[in-house]
Structure formats: C-alpha cells, structure tokens
Amino acid sequence: MKKSKCKVMGRHKKPFIFLSALILISLLTAISVFSAFYIDSLIHKYRNKSSKEISDVLTDMSFMEICGEVNELSAQGAELSDFIAHASVMAEKAEHINSDNLMEIINDPGNSENLRIIVLQILDYKGIELDDGNIKDLHRIVKEKKANNIILQYIIWILPESKGTDKLMESVALGDNDEMAFQALRRLNMDNPEQAVLIARKFIKDDIKGERKRIAIMVISQYLRKSDDEKEKSNWVSYCDKELAKSIHADNFMLSNTIIDSLSGMRYLGAVDYLINSDLIDETEKRCAVSENYRTIIDALSDNPTDLVIKTAIRAMEIRPVKETIAKLEETVEKTGREYDLTHVLSLEAEPANRSYDLD
C-alpha cells in the first residue's frame, strides 16, 4: 500500500492557504523562481530584478493595471504560480477597492481564470465583507456551473455561513460534479454536520463511487467520533474493513488512505484495535494510528478497562511506544492485579506523546 506520513493538521481546516504563502515567498525568492515563460514574457520589464524589486514596480501600478497584466500574461500561457508578486501587491492594494469592484472582476468570464482566482483569494485573505448582492453573485456562479472547478472550489470555501450556503452546498453535493460534490459536502460538514451526515449516508447506501464515497467516509467517521453508539461504531469499522479490501484490490490508494485516516480520526478504541491488527495496513500506518490515538488508549485504560482493552493497549505500545500511554498502562495493570507481560513494551525506547493530536 502507498505509505503516507502521519497527519497533524486538523480535519476541519480550509484546504486553501494561498495568498499568505505567496506573500511570504515573494519577499524571499528571486526572479529565478519564475517559470521560463514568465521570464521570457517580462524580460524587458523585469530583467535582473529580484522579487522585491518586481513588487516595487507593481506597487507603482494601479490595481486595475495589474489585473490587466495578469490577464495579458495568462492569455499567453502563464500559470497561477507565475503571479506571486502580482498577488502580493494586489492583496495590499485591495484595501482601497470595494467589494463590488472586486466582484465585477470575479463575475466577468472575460477575465482570466488566474485573475479571478487571485481576487477570490484576496476576498478571503483580507476578510473583505460581502453584501447580499455579492453573495448572490457567488451563488449564481456556482449554480451556473460555467466556471472551472478551481474557481468553484474557491467560492465554496469563501461563502459566509448561512442557511442559503447550506442549501447551496446540499445542491452541489447532490449534483453531477464529483469533485465539487466532495468540496461541498466537506464545507457543509463544517457548518451543518447533521445535514452533511444524512447526505453521506445516502451516498453509502446507494454505493456511490469516486470522490463522493471518500467524503462520505470522512463525514460519517467524524460524526461517529462524537457518538456513544458502540454498535454503530463497530458496524462502521466492519464496513470500512470491507471497503478497504476492495480499494486495495483496485489499487485505489486515495480511497484506502482516506479509510485508514478516517478510522484513526474516530478516536475510537475499536477502530484502533482494527487498525493495528489488520493485515491490510502497513506498519507505517499502524504507527501513525497509535500516535494519533495515544489519548484514546489512555482514556480507555482509565474507564474500567476490560482484558481486551489492556491487550489492545499492549499491542499498540509494541508498535509505537508512547511514554504517557505506557505510564498509564503500567498503572492500570498494577491496579487490576492480573498478569500481563509488559517486558517487551518496557524494553522499547518510548517517545513523548505528540500533543498536537489533542487539538484536532
């Protein structure tokens, strides 16, 4: 199976962090970072200039003049990553541009996709307040389905939370654009998880494939994390086991990684027990699951643990020994008065718990 690193970022964060990175990069990089196309096109204007010097040139231009340059270069084949300096300067100048003018740029299909994406990101990065008319325009763009997926994706994530946004996300999630359905259901899950899980369960019931299946597994797993229904959680682990086997057989690494990550994210000892004992999961993923669930194991050991709970904890610590969890395991075993062999666990070099997993 394709290996992946343990994930630390919270599962509910926005998937786009663009402008802030661009602004930082623009101050640190030289012109050599730009594509060959960019250098060829602007060689006379920006010859031998650093990114800081290019930004100075752009600063002397008006906001609309920069927009025109982005459109011109995009028409010749420039990519979004070629506009690091442009995006940085535009973000600063946007403070003096009202939202209606920015929305005119986004609304105009004659503008390049690069320009429309940059302005969408400026709206979000600067926290520019949108009035009802602006929001209706963004809703219309999504409903018309004429813009490309990247533009639609940015709009999905900058729309303010509201009943209208929830309704739009439901519509997109149930629409015919698989990639946008993923983003829409993910966004809905942030604002209205109860409604999101109903759609996710429908996808599972109807055996929907593709990105919808991935997001459905994510949403249901997150929902069950807060559930006390042990039977439902156990049944979900069994379902995921079957789907994991199918995805591995089909070389669908995206789906298999989603299943493993979602099960680990449930923070449920039954899922941990499955993950560390399954032959479908490699050792790297098992270690990640234990690291992410060190607190899950501690909590289970603190709540009148059964023999199975203690044996699961021992097995987990053999795979990825964590100091805090081992300390609790020793304490628990001593209190039970039962015989458990901790010799191997205690012989291993344990690492401190990764506290970042307490925050997600």
N, C-alpha and C positions, 0 to 999 in steps of 0.2 A: 504494500500500500504506500502511496505517496506520503512522505512524512511532512509534518508541519510543526512550527515552533509553538510553544505554549502561548496562549493569547492573554494579554493583560488588560487591554482597553475594554472598557465597559461595553456591554452588548447593546446599549440603547443610544450610543452616541451617534451624531450625524456622520454619514460616510464621507462627507466632503470637508476638507480643510485645505483650501486652495490659496486664497489671497494672502493669508498670514504667512504661509510658506514662501509665496512668491516675493513678498516684500522683504523678508529676511534674506532670501537668496540674492535678490537684486543688489543688496548692499555688499555682498561678499564675493560675487563672481565677476569675472572679466568677460570681455566680449567673446573670448574663445569658447564659452559655454553655448553660444547660439548655434543653431543649425547652419549647415553650409548655405542653404537657401537664404537665410536671414542675412548672412554676411555678404553674399553676392548682391542682394537687393538693396542693401543700405550702405554699401561700401564707401560711396562718396560722402554720405551724410555722417556716418558714424565711424569712419576709418580710424583705427588705432585708439579708439575711445574705450574706457572701462565702462562697466555697467553704471557706475556712479555718474560718470560724465554723460552717458546717454540719458540718464534720468534728468540731469540738469538741462539738456537740450529739450527734452519733452516737457519739462516744467515751464519753459518759456512759450510753449504752445497752449492753445485753448483746449478745453475738454473735447469740444466737437472736432477740432483739428486732429487730435489724437485718435478719435473714433474713426475719422476719415482715413488715417494712415493704417489703422488696423484693418479696415475694410479693403483698402487697396492691396496690402500685402497678402491678406487672406485670399483675395481673388487670384493671386499668383501662386498660391500653394502653401503659404505659411501656416504653421500649426499653432495651437494654443500655447504650447510651451515656448514659442518664439517671442511671446509678448510679456515676458517677465517684467521688464522695465515699464512698459506701457501700462500694465495692470496696476503696478505700484503707484505710478503718478496719477492715474485715473482715480484710484481709491482716495488719494488725498484731495484731488480737485472736486470729487463728488460731494464734498461737504457744502459746496456752493451751488449744487444743482438740485432742483426739487424733484420729488419722486415722479411727478407727471412727465417731466422731460426724460427721466431715465426709463420710464415705462414706454414712452414713444419709441425709444431705441429697441427695446425688447419686442414690442409689438410689430415692428416693421420687418416683414420677412425679406425685404430687400437688403437688410444688414446681414453681414456675415455671421455664421454661427459662432465664430470666435468672439466677436464683439458682443453678441447677445449673452453669451455665457459669462464673459467678464463682467458685464453690467449686472447680471443676476447675482453674481458672487459679491459684487460691491454692495448691492442691496442688503445682503445677509451680513457681510463682514462689518459694514458700517451701522447695522441696526437701523436702517432708514425706515421710518414708519410709513406704511402703505395705507391709503384711504380706501374706502369701499369700492371706488371706481377702479383703482389699481388692482385690487384683489379680484374683482370681477374679470378684468382683462387677463390675469394669470389663469383663472379658472377656464376662461374661454379658450386660451391657447392649449390647455391640457385636453379639453373636450374635443377640440377640432382635430387633434392628432396629426397636424400637418408638420409640426416641428420635429426635429430628430430626437432620439431617445435621450441624448445628453442634456439638451435643453429642458425636456420634460422632467428629467430626473432632478435637475436643479430646482425647478419650480416646485416640485413635490415637497422638497425639503425647506423651502423658504416661506411657504404659505403659513400664515398665522394659525394657531389652533382655534378651531371653531366648529360648530355643528355643520356648517357648509363645507368646510375642509374635510371633515369626517365623511360626509356624504359623497364628496368627490373621490376620496380615496377608496371607498367601497366600490364605486363605479369603475374605477381604473383597475382595482384588484380583480374584479369580475369580468373585465374586458378581454380583448383578444391579443393584447400586447404582453407577452410573457415576462419580458424584462421589466416593464413598468409595473406589472402586477406585483412583482417582488418588492419593488420600492414602495409602492402604495400601501401594501399590507404591512410592510415594516414601519412605515410612518404611522399608519392607523394604530398599530400596536403600541406606539409610544403614547398616543393621545387617548385611545379608547380600546384598551386591551380586551374588554369583554366582547365588544363587537368584532374585533380582529380574530379572536379565537373561534367565533362562530363561523367565519369565512374559512379559517384554516381547517376546521373540522369538516367542512363541506368539501374542501379540496381533497382531504384524506379519504373521506367516504367515497368520493367519485373517482378516486385513484388518479388524480391529475398528475401529469408528469412535468418535467422541466423545472424552471425557477419557482413555479408555484408550489411544487412539492417541497423544495428546500425551505422556502419561507414559512410554509405551513408547519414543518417540523420545528423550526426555530420558535415560532409563535406559541405552539402548543407546549413545548418544553418549558418555555419561560412562564407560561400560565400555570403549569403544574408545579413549578417551583414554589408557588405560594399556596398550593393546595395541601389539605390534610388527608385527602382521599388516597390511602395507601393502595387500595385495589386498582384505582385508575392509573396511578403512577406505575405500578408493577405491570399492568397490561400495556402501558405505553412503552416501557422498556422492552417488552416482548415483541411488540410491533416493530420497534426500531431495530431490533436484532434481525428480524426477517428482511427488513428493507436494507440494512447494512450488507447482508449477504448478497442480495440482488445487485446492489450498487457496485460492490467489489467485483462480482462476476462480470458486470457490464463495463468495467473499467471507468465507472463514473466517480472519479475522485472528488469532484466538487460535492456531490451528494454524500458520499461516505464521510468526508471530513465534516460536513455540516451535521450529520447524525451524531458523530462522536463528540463534537464540540457542544452540541445541544444537550446531549445526555449528561455530559460533565457539568454543564451550566445549570442543570436542575438542582444541584446541591442536595442530592438525594442518595442516601447510602445504598439503596438498592441498585441505582444506576452505577455507582462507584464499584460495587461488587461485580456487576456485569462487565464493566469496562476492564477491570484488572484481571478478570478470569477468562475473557473471551479470546479464542484463538484467531478471531478476525482482526484483532487490534494489535499493532506492533508495540514494542517496548517503549518507544519514544512517546507515543500517545498515552500509554498507560502511566508513564511517569508524569506527564502533563496533568492527567486526570487526578492523580494523587496530590500533586502540588496545589492544584486549584481547589481541591476538596479537603485540605488538611483540617479546616474548621468544621466541615461536615462530619468528619470522622470524630473529632473531639466532642462535638455536640452529641453524637450517637453514643459515645462512651460515657457521657455524663448523665444519660437518661435510662437508668436500669438496664444496661446492655445485656442482650442475650448472648448465648455462646456463639451464634453466627456473627453477631456484630463484632465481638472480640476477635474472632478468626479472620474476619474481613479486614479489621484494623491491622492485624499482624501481617497479613499478606500484603496490604498496601505499604506498610513500612519496610517490608523486604524489597519492594520495587523502588520506592523513593522515600528513604528515611528522613523525617522532618522532626527536629528537636522537640518542638512543642507537643506534637502529636505523640511521640514516643514517651514523653514525660507523663502525659495523661494515660497512655496505655499501661505503663508500669504501675501507676497509681490504681488504676481500675482492676488490673489483675491481682494486685495485692489485696484489694478490698473483697474481691469475690471469694478468695480462699481456694479457688480452683487451680488446677495445674495447667499452665500454658508455657510452652518453651519459647522464651524470648532471647535465647542465646544468640541466634543468628542476627536478629534485629539489633541487639545491643553491640554486636561486633562491627556493625557498619558505621561509616562516617556520616553522621546526620548533618543536615543543613538547616539554618533557621527558616522559619516559615516566610513565604512571600506575602507580606501583609497587603499588597496591592489587590489580592483576590478578596479581601474583606470589603472592598469598596464597590465591587460590581454588582 
